[in-house]
Amino acid sequence: MKVEGSNFVASAVWEQRPDGWTCIEADPTLAWLKGRSDVGVGWFMQRKGWQYSWTAINEEQCTPVT
């Protein structure tokens, strides 16, 4: 997920789990998303006036963090 506010651009990584989507990694600006489900996130972003977009990635595009 890419989020653009009036004074920042940040991203968050989401993982699909049996009970829905969960944020597993986020830039410091979006750190509050980590561990949360996707329920209500889009509504909150719109309310703040932030633009957001989703980009799908696959394992070949991921680089392990060491």
PQR file of N, CA, C, O and H, with PARSE charges and radii, in Angstrom:
ATOM      1  N   MET A   1       0.848  -1.166   0.000 -0.4000 1.5000
ATOM      2  CA  MET A   1       0.000   0.000   0.000 -0.0000 2.0000
ATOM      3  C   MET A   1       0.898   1.234   0.000  0.5500 1.7000
ATOM      4  O   MET A   1       1.835   1.333   0.791 -0.5500 1.4000
ATOM      5  N   LYS A   2       0.601   2.163  -0.889 -0.4000 1.5000
ATOM      6  CA  LYS A   2       1.302   3.446  -0.937 -0.0000 2.0000
ATOM      7  C   LYS A   2       0.318   4.515  -0.488  0.5500 1.7000
ATOM      8  O   LYS A   2      -0.813   4.577  -0.970 -0.5500 1.4000
ATOM      9  H   LYS A   2      -0.161   2.083  -1.532  0.4000 1.0000
ATOM     10  N   VAL A   3       0.761   5.353   0.439 -0.4000 1.5000
ATOM     11  CA  VAL A   3      -0.090   6.401   0.985 -0.0000 2.0000
ATOM     12  C   VAL A   3       0.580   7.749   0.762  0.5500 1.7000
ATOM     13  O   VAL A   3       1.764   7.919   1.050 -0.5500 1.4000
ATOM     14  H   VAL A   3       1.680   5.303   0.830  0.4000 1.0000
ATOM     15  N   GLU A   4      -0.187   8.705   0.247 -0.4000 1.5000
ATOM     16  CA  GLU A   4       0.331  10.050   0.023 -0.0000 2.0000
ATOM     17  C   GLU A   4      -0.523  11.050   0.773  0.5500 1.7000
ATOM     18  O   GLU A   4      -1.716  11.198   0.510 -0.5500 1.4000
ATOM     19  H   GLU A   4      -1.150   8.567   0.013  0.4000 1.0000
ATOM     20  N   GLY A   5       0.112  11.737   1.716 -0.4000 1.5000
ATOM     21  CA  GLY A   5      -0.547  12.812   2.442 -0.0000 2.0000
ATOM     22  C   GLY A   5      -0.022  14.142   1.936  0.5500 1.7000
ATOM     23  O   GLY A   5       0.779  14.179   1.001 -0.5500 1.4000
ATOM     24  H   GLY A   5       1.082  11.617   1.930  0.4000 1.0000
ATOM     25  N   SER A   6      -0.458  15.217   2.533 -0.4000 1.5000
ATOM     26  CA  SER A   6      -0.022  16.536   2.078 -0.0000 2.0000
ATOM     27  C   SER A   6       1.461  16.773   2.323  0.5500 1.7000
ATOM     28  O   SER A   6       2.071  17.587   1.630 -0.5500 1.4000
ATOM     29  H   SER A   6      -1.108  15.187   3.292  0.4000 1.0000
ATOM     30  N   ASN A   7       2.053  16.084   3.288 -0.4000 1.5000
ATOM     31  CA  ASN A   7       3.462  16.289   3.591 -0.0000 2.0000
ATOM     32  C   ASN A   7       4.267  14.992   3.751  0.5500 1.7000
ATOM     33  O   ASN A   7       5.333  14.997   4.366 -0.5500 1.4000
ATOM     34  H   ASN A   7       1.558  15.423   3.851  0.4000 1.0000
ATOM     35  N   PHE A   8       3.763  13.896   3.205 -0.4000 1.5000
ATOM     36  CA  PHE A   8       4.511  12.637   3.295 -0.0000 2.0000
ATOM     37  C   PHE A   8       4.069  11.653   2.217  0.5500 1.7000
ATOM     38  O   PHE A   8       2.981  11.760   1.653 -0.5500 1.4000
ATOM     39  H   PHE A   8       2.896  13.892   2.706  0.4000 1.0000
ATOM     40  N   VAL A   9       4.945  10.697   1.953 -0.4000 1.5000
ATOM     41  CA  VAL A   9       4.645   9.522   1.135 -0.0000 2.0000
ATOM     42  C   VAL A   9       5.201   8.346   1.925  0.5500 1.7000
ATOM     43  O   VAL A   9       6.366   8.366   2.322 -0.5500 1.4000
ATOM     44  H   VAL A   9       5.830  10.610   2.411  0.4000 1.0000
ATOM     45  N   ALA A  10       4.398   7.336   2.154 -0.4000 1.5000
ATOM     46  CA  ALA A  10       4.825   6.188   2.949 -0.0000 2.0000
ATOM     47  C   ALA A  10       4.193   4.920   2.380  0.5500 1.7000
ATOM     48  O   ALA A  10       3.282   4.978   1.554 -0.5500 1.4000
ATOM     49  H   ALA A  10       3.452   7.319   1.831  0.4000 1.0000
ATOM     50  N   SER A  11       4.693   3.780   2.838 -0.4000 1.5000
ATOM     51  CA  SER A  11       4.138   2.521   2.357 -0.0000 2.0000
ATOM     52  C   SER A  11       3.983   1.526   3.499  0.5500 1.7000
ATOM     53  O   SER A  11       4.591   1.656   4.562 -0.5500 1.4000
ATOM     54  H   SER A  11       5.433   3.733   3.509  0.4000 1.0000
ATOM     55  N   ALA A  12       3.152   0.536   3.238 -0.4000 1.5000
ATOM     56  CA  ALA A  12       2.897  -0.536   4.189 -0.0000 2.0000
ATOM     57  C   ALA A  12       2.725  -1.836   3.409  0.5500 1.7000
ATOM     58  O   ALA A  12       2.213  -1.842   2.290 -0.5500 1.4000
ATOM     59  H   ALA A  12       2.659   0.431   2.374  0.4000 1.0000
ATOM     60  N   VAL A  13       3.157  -2.924   4.015 -0.4000 1.5000
ATOM     61  CA  VAL A  13       3.042  -4.247   3.395 -0.0000 2.0000
ATOM     62  C   VAL A  13       1.967  -5.022   4.138  0.5500 1.7000
ATOM     63  O   VAL A  13       1.950  -5.082   5.367 -0.5500 1.4000
ATOM     64  H   VAL A  13       3.573  -2.919   4.924  0.4000 1.0000
ATOM     65  N   TRP A  14       1.070  -5.615   3.359 -0.4000 1.5000
ATOM     66  CA  TRP A  14      -0.047  -6.375   3.911 -0.0000 2.0000
ATOM     67  C   TRP A  14       0.055  -7.831   3.483  0.5500 1.7000
ATOM     68  O   TRP A  14       0.569  -8.147   2.410 -0.5500 1.4000
ATOM     69  H   TRP A  14       1.083  -5.567   2.361  0.4000 1.0000
ATOM     70  N   GLU A  15      -0.445  -8.710   4.345 -0.4000 1.5000
ATOM     71  CA  GLU A  15      -0.430 -10.146   4.055 -0.0000 2.0000
ATOM     72  C   GLU A  15      -1.846 -10.689   4.232  0.5500 1.7000
ATOM     73  O   GLU A  15      -2.538 -10.366   5.198 -0.5500 1.4000
ATOM     74  H   GLU A  15      -0.862  -8.454   5.216  0.4000 1.0000
ATOM     75  N   GLN A  16      -2.260 -11.521   3.276 -0.4000 1.5000
ATOM     76  CA  GLN A  16      -3.576 -12.137   3.399 -0.0000 2.0000
ATOM     77  C   GLN A  16      -3.467 -13.354   4.303  0.5500 1.7000
ATOM     78  O   GLN A  16      -2.635 -14.236   4.087 -0.5500 1.4000
ATOM     79  H   GLN A  16      -1.698 -11.783   2.491  0.4000 1.0000
ATOM     80  N   ARG A  17      -4.309 -13.385   5.303 -0.4000 1.5000
ATOM     81  CA  ARG A  17      -4.351 -14.484   6.279 -0.0000 2.0000
ATOM     82  C   ARG A  17      -5.759 -15.071   6.264  0.5500 1.7000
ATOM     83  O   ARG A  17      -6.661 -14.495   5.657 -0.5500 1.4000
ATOM     84  H   ARG A  17      -4.985 -12.669   5.478  0.4000 1.0000
ATOM     85  N   PRO A  18      -5.953 -16.201   6.921 -0.5600 1.5000
ATOM     86  CA  PRO A  18      -7.285 -16.824   6.907  0.2800 2.0000
ATOM     87  C   PRO A  18      -8.414 -15.905   7.391  0.5500 1.7000
ATOM     88  O   PRO A  18      -9.552 -16.024   6.936 -0.5500 1.4000
ATOM     89  N   ASP A  19      -8.095 -14.992   8.313 -0.4000 1.5000
ATOM     90  CA  ASP A  19      -9.137 -14.109   8.846 -0.0000 2.0000
ATOM     91  C   ASP A  19      -9.174 -12.738   8.171  0.5500 1.7000
ATOM     92  O   ASP A  19      -9.889 -11.847   8.629 -0.5500 1.4000
ATOM     93  H   ASP A  19      -7.171 -14.896   8.682  0.4000 1.0000
ATOM     94  N   GLY A  20      -8.404 -12.557   7.078 -0.4000 1.5000
ATOM     95  CA  GLY A  20      -8.414 -11.290   6.347 -0.0000 2.0000
ATOM     96  C   GLY A  20      -7.009 -10.743   6.154  0.5500 1.7000
ATOM     97  O   GLY A  20      -6.026 -11.452   6.365 -0.5500 1.4000
ATOM     98  H   GLY A  20      -7.823 -13.281   6.707  0.4000 1.0000
ATOM     99  N   TRP A  21      -6.916  -9.479   5.752 -0.4000 1.5000
ATOM    100  CA  TRP A  21      -5.637  -8.838   5.483 -0.0000 2.0000
ATOM    101  C   TRP A  21      -5.096  -8.191   6.758  0.5500 1.7000
ATOM    102  O   TRP A  21      -5.842  -7.569   7.515 -0.5500 1.4000
ATOM    103  H   TRP A  21      -7.715  -8.903   5.581  0.4000 1.0000
ATOM    104  N   THR A  22      -3.772  -8.348   6.990 -0.4000 1.5000
ATOM    105  CA  THR A  22      -3.107  -7.773   8.153 -0.0000 2.0000
ATOM    106  C   THR A  22      -1.847  -7.052   7.705  0.5500 1.7000
ATOM    107  O   THR A  22      -1.107  -7.549   6.856 -0.5500 1.4000
ATOM    108  H   THR A  22      -3.166  -8.853   6.375  0.4000 1.0000
ATOM    109  N   CYS A  23      -1.607  -5.890   8.272 -0.4000 1.5000
ATOM    110  CA  CYS A  23      -0.389  -5.134   7.975 -0.0000 2.0000
ATOM    111  C   CYS A  23       0.780  -5.794   8.707  0.5500 1.7000
ATOM    112  O   CYS A  23       0.731  -5.972   9.924 -0.5500 1.4000
ATOM    113  H   CYS A  23      -2.208  -5.486   8.962  0.4000 1.0000
ATOM    114  N   ILE A  24       1.827  -6.156   7.969 -0.4000 1.5000
ATOM    115  CA  ILE A  24       2.971  -6.832   8.580 -0.0000 2.0000
ATOM    116  C   ILE A  24       4.222  -5.957   8.620  0.5500 1.7000
ATOM    117  O   ILE A  24       5.182  -6.283   9.318 -0.5500 1.4000
ATOM    118  H   ILE A  24       1.867  -6.012   6.981  0.4000 1.0000
ATOM    119  N   GLU A  25       4.220  -4.856   7.883 -0.4000 1.5000
ATOM    120  CA  GLU A  25       5.369  -3.962   7.860 -0.0000 2.0000
ATOM    121  C   GLU A  25       4.895  -2.593   7.395  0.5500 1.7000
ATOM    122  O   GLU A  25       4.026  -2.492   6.529 -0.5500 1.4000
ATOM    123  H   GLU A  25       3.440  -4.591   7.316  0.4000 1.0000
ATOM    124  N   ALA A  26       5.470  -1.527   7.978 -0.4000 1.5000
ATOM    125  CA  ALA A  26       5.058  -0.174   7.592 -0.0000 2.0000
ATOM    126  C   ALA A  26       6.183   0.816   7.854  0.5500 1.7000
ATOM    127  O   ALA A  26       6.980   0.650   8.778 -0.5500 1.4000
ATOM    128  H   ALA A  26       6.176  -1.608   8.682  0.4000 1.0000
ATOM    129  N   ASP A  27       6.229   1.852   7.018 -0.4000 1.5000
ATOM    130  CA  ASP A  27       7.161   2.951   7.246 -0.0000 2.0000
ATOM    131  C   ASP A  27       6.812   3.617   8.578  0.5500 1.7000
ATOM    132  O   ASP A  27       5.689   3.480   9.064 -0.5500 1.4000
ATOM    133  H   ASP A  27       5.582   1.987   6.268  0.4000 1.0000
ATOM    134  N   PRO A  28       7.776   4.341   9.175 -0.5600 1.5000
ATOM    135  CA  PRO A  28       7.518   4.966  10.482  0.2800 2.0000
ATOM    136  C   PRO A  28       6.249   5.827  10.536  0.5500 1.7000
ATOM    137  O   PRO A  28       5.559   5.838  11.555 -0.5500 1.4000
ATOM    138  N   THR A  29       5.940   6.535   9.471 -0.4000 1.5000
ATOM    139  CA  THR A  29       4.736   7.375   9.451 -0.0000 2.0000
ATOM    140  C   THR A  29       3.465   6.549   9.613  0.5500 1.7000
ATOM    141  O   THR A  29       2.479   7.022  10.179 -0.5500 1.4000
ATOM    142  H   THR A  29       6.501   6.527   8.643  0.4000 1.0000
ATOM    143  N   LEU A  30       3.490   5.319   9.117 -0.4000 1.5000
ATOM    144  CA  LEU A  30       2.315   4.441   9.187 -0.0000 2.0000
ATOM    145  C   LEU A  30       2.501   3.303  10.187  0.5500 1.7000
ATOM    146  O   LEU A  30       1.790   2.301  10.121 -0.5500 1.4000
ATOM    147  H   LEU A  30       4.291   4.935   8.657  0.4000 1.0000
ATOM    148  N   ALA A  31       3.443   3.446  11.105 -0.4000 1.5000
ATOM    149  CA  ALA A  31       3.748   2.368  12.058 -0.0000 2.0000
ATOM    150  C   ALA A  31       2.517   1.903  12.834  0.5500 1.7000
ATOM    151  O   ALA A  31       2.444   0.742  13.238 -0.5500 1.4000
ATOM    152  H   ALA A  31       4.021   4.260  11.159  0.4000 1.0000
ATOM    153  N   TRP A  32       1.562   2.785  13.043 -0.4000 1.5000
ATOM    154  CA  TRP A  32       0.337   2.433  13.775 -0.0000 2.0000
ATOM    155  C   TRP A  32      -0.483   1.362  13.057  0.5500 1.7000
ATOM    156  O   TRP A  32      -1.341   0.725  13.668 -0.5500 1.4000
ATOM    157  H   TRP A  32       1.621   3.728  12.715  0.4000 1.0000
ATOM    158  N   LEU A  33      -0.220   1.157  11.750 -0.4000 1.5000
ATOM    159  CA  LEU A  33      -0.958   0.136  10.993 -0.0000 2.0000
ATOM    160  C   LEU A  33      -0.472  -1.284  11.289  0.5500 1.7000
ATOM    161  O   LEU A  33      -1.232  -2.242  11.146 -0.5500 1.4000
ATOM    162  H   LEU A  33       0.477   1.674  11.253  0.4000 1.0000
ATOM    163  N   LYS A  34       0.787  -1.423  11.700 -0.4000 1.5000
ATOM    164  CA  LYS A  34       1.378  -2.752  11.869 -0.0000 2.0000
ATOM    165  C   LYS A  34       0.561  -3.592  12.851  0.5500 1.7000
ATOM    166  O   LYS A  34       0.295  -3.183  13.981 -0.5500 1.4000
ATOM    167  H   LYS A  34       1.404  -0.645  11.817  0.4000 1.0000
ATOM    168  N   GLY A  35       0.175  -4.779  12.383 -0.4000 1.5000
ATOM    169  CA  GLY A  35      -0.609  -5.697  13.203 -0.0000 2.0000
ATOM    170  C   GLY A  35      -2.117  -5.494  13.087  0.5500 1.7000
ATOM    171  O   GLY A  35      -2.889  -6.293  13.618 -0.5500 1.4000
ATOM    172  H   GLY A  35       0.391  -5.112  11.465  0.4000 1.0000
ATOM    173  N   ARG A  36      -2.541  -4.444  12.406 -0.4000 1.5000
ATOM    174  CA  ARG A  36      -3.975  -4.169  12.267 -0.0000 2.0000
ATOM    175  C   ARG A  36      -4.552  -4.844  11.026  0.5500 1.7000
ATOM    176  O   ARG A  36      -3.838  -5.157  10.073 -0.5500 1.4000
ATOM    177  H   ARG A  36      -1.914  -3.795  11.975  0.4000 1.0000
ATOM    178  N   SER A  37      -5.850  -5.054  11.068 -0.4000 1.5000
ATOM    179  CA  SER A  37      -6.542  -5.601   9.902 -0.0000 2.0000
ATOM    180  C   SER A  37      -6.897  -4.450   8.968  0.5500 1.7000
ATOM    181  O   SER A  37      -6.758  -3.280   9.323 -0.5500 1.4000
ATOM    182  H   SER A  37      -6.430  -4.800  11.842  0.4000 1.0000
ATOM    183  N   ASP A  38      -7.353  -4.797   7.784 -0.4000 1.5000
ATOM    184  CA  ASP A  38      -7.701  -3.782   6.784 -0.0000 2.0000
ATOM    185  C   ASP A  38      -9.064  -3.144   7.022  0.5500 1.7000
ATOM    186  O   ASP A  38      -9.430  -2.200   6.321 -0.5500 1.4000
ATOM    187  H   ASP A  38      -7.466  -5.748   7.496  0.4000 1.0000
ATOM    188  N   VAL A  39      -9.809  -3.631   7.980 -0.4000 1.5000
ATOM    189  CA  VAL A  39     -11.160  -3.122   8.238 -0.0000 2.0000
ATOM    190  C   VAL A  39     -11.095  -1.647   8.653  0.5500 1.7000
ATOM    191  O   VAL A  39     -10.482  -1.300   9.662 -0.5500 1.4000
ATOM    192  H   VAL A  39      -9.512  -4.397   8.549  0.4000 1.0000
ATOM    193  N   GLY A  40     -11.732  -0.797   7.861 -0.4000 1.5000
ATOM    194  CA  GLY A  40     -11.809   0.620   8.174 -0.0000 2.0000
ATOM    195  C   GLY A  40     -10.622   1.460   7.749  0.5500 1.7000
ATOM    196  O   GLY A  40     -10.661   2.684   7.875 -0.5500 1.4000
ATOM    197  H   GLY A  40     -12.230  -1.079   7.041  0.4000 1.0000
ATOM    198  N   VAL A  41      -9.563   0.833   7.247 -0.4000 1.5000
ATOM    199  CA  VAL A  41      -8.362   1.584   6.889 -0.0000 2.0000
ATOM    200  C   VAL A  41      -8.630   2.545   5.729  0.5500 1.7000
ATOM    201  O   VAL A  41      -8.233   3.709   5.788 -0.5500 1.4000
ATOM    202  H   VAL A  41      -9.531  -0.161   7.145  0.4000 1.0000
ATOM    203  N   GLY A  42      -9.294   2.073   4.685 -0.4000 1.5000
ATOM    204  CA  GLY A  42      -9.604   2.930   3.544 -0.0000 2.0000
ATOM    205  C   GLY A  42     -10.455   4.119   3.941  0.5500 1.7000
ATOM    206  O   GLY A  42     -10.211   5.236   3.485 -0.5500 1.4000
ATOM    207  H   GLY A  42      -9.616   1.128   4.636  0.4000 1.0000
ATOM    208  N   TRP A  43     -11.444   3.895   4.779 -0.4000 1.5000
ATOM    209  CA  TRP A  43     -12.311   4.964   5.256 -0.0000 2.0000
ATOM    210  C   TRP A  43     -11.496   5.995   6.029  0.5500 1.7000
ATOM    211  O   TRP A  43     -11.678   7.200   5.849 -0.5500 1.4000
ATOM    212  H   TRP A  43     -11.642   2.987   5.149  0.4000 1.0000
ATOM    213  N   PHE A  44     -10.596   5.520   6.891 -0.4000 1.5000
ATOM    214  CA  PHE A  44      -9.764   6.419   7.681 -0.0000 2.0000
ATOM    215  C   PHE A  44      -8.866   7.264   6.784  0.5500 1.7000
ATOM    216  O   PHE A  44      -8.737   8.470   6.994 -0.5500 1.4000
ATOM    217  H   PHE A  44     -10.447   4.542   7.037  0.4000 1.0000
ATOM    218  N   MET A  45      -8.242   6.634   5.777 -0.4000 1.5000
ATOM    219  CA  MET A  45      -7.361   7.350   4.849 -0.0000 2.0000
ATOM    220  C   MET A  45      -8.150   8.443   4.108  0.5500 1.7000
ATOM    221  O   MET A  45      -7.667   9.566   3.970 -0.5500 1.4000
ATOM    222  H   MET A  45      -8.347   5.655   5.606  0.4000 1.0000
ATOM    223  N   GLN A  46      -9.336   8.122   3.641 -0.4000 1.5000
ATOM    224  CA  GLN A  46     -10.164   9.095   2.934 -0.0000 2.0000
ATOM    225  C   GLN A  46     -10.547  10.249   3.854  0.5500 1.7000
ATOM    226  O   GLN A  46     -10.531  11.411   3.447 -0.5500 1.4000
ATOM    227  H   GLN A  46      -9.728   7.209   3.753  0.4000 1.0000
ATOM    228  N   ARG A  47     -10.884   9.926   5.071 -0.4000 1.5000
ATOM    229  CA  ARG A  47     -11.278  10.949   6.044 -0.0000 2.0000
ATOM    230  C   ARG A  47     -10.133  11.930   6.305  0.5500 1.7000
ATOM    231  O   ARG A  47     -10.365  13.125   6.492 -0.5500 1.4000
ATOM    232  H   ARG A  47     -10.898   8.982   5.401  0.4000 1.0000
ATOM    233  N   LYS A  48      -8.904  11.425   6.315 -0.4000 1.5000
ATOM    234  CA  LYS A  48      -7.728  12.270   6.518 -0.0000 2.0000
ATOM    235  C   LYS A  48      -7.356  13.052   5.264  0.5500 1.7000
ATOM    236  O   LYS A  48      -6.536  13.969   5.320 -0.5500 1.4000
ATOM    237  H   LYS A  48      -8.715  10.454   6.163  0.4000 1.0000
ATOM    238  N   GLY A  49      -7.960  12.689   4.127 -0.4000 1.5000
ATOM    239  CA  GLY A  49      -7.631  13.343   2.870 -0.0000 2.0000
ATOM    240  C   GLY A  49      -6.391  12.767   2.210  0.5500 1.7000
ATOM    241  O   GLY A  49      -5.798  13.402   1.338 -0.5500 1.4000
ATOM    242  H   GLY A  49      -8.626  11.945   4.081  0.4000 1.0000
ATOM    243  N   TRP A  50      -5.991  11.559   2.624 -0.4000 1.5000
ATOM    244  CA  TRP A  50      -4.815  10.895   2.079 -0.0000 2.0000
ATOM    245  C   TRP A  50      -5.213  10.051   0.870  0.5500 1.7000
ATOM    246  O   TRP A  50      -6.267   9.415   0.863 -0.5500 1.4000
ATOM    247  H   TRP A  50      -6.473  11.043   3.332  0.4000 1.0000
ATOM    248  N   GLN A  51      -4.366  10.055  -0.138 -0.4000 1.5000
ATOM    249  CA  GLN A  51      -4.552   9.187  -1.298 -0.0000 2.0000
ATOM    250  C   GLN A  51      -3.831   7.867  -1.009  0.5500 1.7000
ATOM    251  O   GLN A  51      -2.751   7.866  -0.418 -0.5500 1.4000
ATOM    252  H   GLN A  51      -3.510  10.572  -0.132  0.4000 1.0000
ATOM    253  N   TYR A  52      -4.422   6.759  -1.420 -0.4000 1.5000
ATOM    254  CA  TYR A  52      -3.741   5.477  -1.228 -0.0000 2.0000
ATOM    255  C   TYR A  52      -3.990   4.577  -2.430  0.5500 1.7000
ATOM    256  O   TYR A  52      -4.995   4.696  -3.130 -0.5500 1.4000
ATOM    257  H   TYR A  52      -5.299   6.760  -1.900  0.4000 1.0000
ATOM    258  N   SER A  53      -3.051   3.686  -2.641 -0.4000 1.5000
ATOM    259  CA  SER A  53      -3.191   2.719  -3.731 -0.0000 2.0000
ATOM    260  C   SER A  53      -2.558   1.408  -3.296  0.5500 1.7000
ATOM    261  O   SER A  53      -1.658   1.370  -2.457 -0.5500 1.4000
ATOM    262  H   SER A  53      -2.235   3.590  -2.072  0.4000 1.0000
ATOM    263  N   TRP A  54      -3.059   0.334  -3.897 -0.4000 1.5000
ATOM    264  CA  TRP A  54      -2.573  -1.009  -3.593 -0.0000 2.0000
ATOM    265  C   TRP A  54      -1.738  -1.512  -4.766  0.5500 1.7000
ATOM    266  O   TRP A  54      -2.095  -1.295  -5.924 -0.5500 1.4000
ATOM    267  H   TRP A  54      -3.790   0.365  -4.579  0.4000 1.0000
ATOM    268  N   THR A  55      -0.649  -2.171  -4.474 -0.4000 1.5000
ATOM    269  CA  THR A  55       0.189  -2.808  -5.486 -0.0000 2.0000
ATOM    270  C   THR A  55       0.456  -4.230  -5.035  0.5500 1.7000
ATOM    271  O   THR A  55       0.948  -4.452  -3.929 -0.5500 1.4000
ATOM    272  H   THR A  55      -0.359  -2.347  -3.533  0.4000 1.0000
ATOM    273  N   ALA A  56       0.134  -5.196  -5.885 -0.4000 1.5000
ATOM    274  CA  ALA A  56       0.383  -6.602  -5.552 -0.0000 2.0000
ATOM    275  C   ALA A  56       1.844  -6.940  -5.840  0.5500 1.7000
ATOM    276  O   ALA A  56       2.405  -6.524  -6.854 -0.5500 1.4000
ATOM    277  H   ALA A  56      -0.266  -5.016  -6.784  0.4000 1.0000
ATOM    278  N   ILE A  57       2.443  -7.696  -4.935 -0.4000 1.5000
ATOM    279  CA  ILE A  57       3.799  -8.191  -5.151 -0.0000 2.0000
ATOM    280  C   ILE A  57       3.781  -9.698  -4.989  0.5500 1.7000
ATOM    281  O   ILE A  57       2.878 -10.257  -4.368 -0.5500 1.4000
ATOM    282  H   ILE A  57       1.987  -8.033  -4.112  0.4000 1.0000
ATOM    283  N   ASN A  58       4.777 -10.344  -5.547 -0.4000 1.5000
ATOM    284  CA  ASN A  58       4.893 -11.786  -5.355 -0.0000 2.0000
ATOM    285  C   ASN A  58       6.252 -12.083  -4.725  0.5500 1.7000
ATOM    286  O   ASN A  58       7.057 -11.168  -4.549 -0.5500 1.4000
ATOM    287  H   ASN A  58       5.511  -9.889  -6.051  0.4000 1.0000
ATOM    288  N   GLU A  59       6.519 -13.328  -4.386 -0.4000 1.5000
ATOM    289  CA  GLU A  59       7.757 -13.683  -3.691 -0.0000 2.0000
ATOM    290  C   GLU A  59       9.011 -13.327  -4.475  0.5500 1.7000
ATOM    291  O   GLU A  59      10.043 -13.023  -3.878 -0.5500 1.4000
ATOM    292  H   GLU A  59       5.865 -14.071  -4.529  0.4000 1.0000
ATOM    293  N   GLU A  60       8.940 -13.358  -5.803 -0.4000 1.5000
ATOM    294  CA  GLU A  60      10.108 -13.029  -6.615 -0.0000 2.0000
ATOM    295  C   GLU A  60      10.472 -11.553  -6.477  0.5500 1.7000
ATOM    296  O   GLU A  60      11.628 -11.186  -6.691 -0.5500 1.4000
ATOM    297  H   GLU A  60       8.101 -13.604  -6.289  0.4000 1.0000
ATOM    298  N   GLN A  61       9.515 -10.705  -6.127 -0.4000 1.5000
ATOM    299  CA  GLN A  61       9.757  -9.280  -5.982 -0.0000 2.0000
ATOM    300  C   GLN A  61      10.223  -8.914  -4.576  0.5500 1.7000
ATOM    301  O   GLN A  61      10.661  -7.786  -4.351 -0.5500 1.4000
ATOM    302  H   GLN A  61       8.576 -11.003  -5.954  0.4000 1.0000
ATOM    303  N   CYS A  62      10.139  -9.830  -3.642 -0.4000 1.5000
ATOM    304  CA  CYS A  62      10.485  -9.549  -2.244 -0.0000 2.0000
ATOM    305  C   CYS A  62      11.969  -9.819  -2.005  0.5500 1.7000
ATOM    306  O   CYS A  62      12.545 -10.772  -2.529 -0.5500 1.4000
ATOM    307  H   CYS A  62       9.783 -10.746  -3.825  0.4000 1.0000
ATOM    308  N   THR A  63      12.555  -8.955  -1.206 -0.4000 1.5000
ATOM    309  CA  THR A  63      13.933  -9.130  -0.782 -0.0000 2.0000
ATOM    310  C   THR A  63      13.926  -9.397   0.710  0.5500 1.7000
ATOM    311  O   THR A  63      13.372  -8.604   1.471 -0.5500 1.4000
ATOM    312  H   THR A  63      12.087  -8.181  -0.780  0.4000 1.0000
ATOM    313  N   PRO A  64      14.531 -10.502   1.150 -0.5600 1.5000
ATOM    314  CA  PRO A  64      14.540 -10.785   2.584  0.2800 2.0000
ATOM    315  C   PRO A  64      15.279  -9.696   3.372  0.5500 1.7000
ATOM    316  O   PRO A  64      16.318  -9.202   2.934 -0.5500 1.4000
ATOM    317  N   VAL A  65      14.746  -9.337   4.514 -0.4000 1.5000
ATOM    318  CA  VAL A  65      15.389  -8.359   5.391 -0.0000 2.0000
ATOM    319  C   VAL A  65      16.349  -9.109   6.294  0.5500 1.7000
ATOM    320  O   VAL A  65      15.975 -10.098   6.924 -0.5500 1.4000
ATOM    321  H   VAL A  65      13.902  -9.738   4.870  0.4000 1.0000
ATOM    322  N   THR A  66      17.582  -8.640   6.355 -0.4000 1.5000
ATOM    323  CA  THR A  66      18.577  -9.306   7.224 -0.0000 2.0000
ATOM    324  C   THR A  66      19.071  -8.381   8.295  0.5500 1.7000
ATOM    325  O   THR A  66      19.907  -8.771   9.110 -0.5500 1.4000
ATOM    326  H   THR A  66      17.885  -7.837   5.843  0.4000 1.0000
TER
END
